[in-house]
Amino acid sequence: MTPETVLTIMQQTLHIITIMIATILLPALGIGLIVSMFQAATSINEQTLTFIPKLLMTITVLLVAGPWMLSLLTSYARRLFEDIPFLIG
């Protein structure tokens, strides 16, 4: 196994992780920004007002995009396992 192969595998792994994390975090970030602007406009400083919408958005995204993320992860793992003979040979 050459160093280039290891770096390629790590690059692909980091790419998959970045896609999965961004899928979950970006909608929560958007909701947090909207709620923060609402709080600034109305001078309401309640901590749970930002937490609950972000939590609900994260759960919704996981329910909607969860099957896609799982298929992405399983296809990557399957591809890695199938490439083992070629990587060590």
Beta strands, then each sheet from edge to edge (+ up, - down):
end
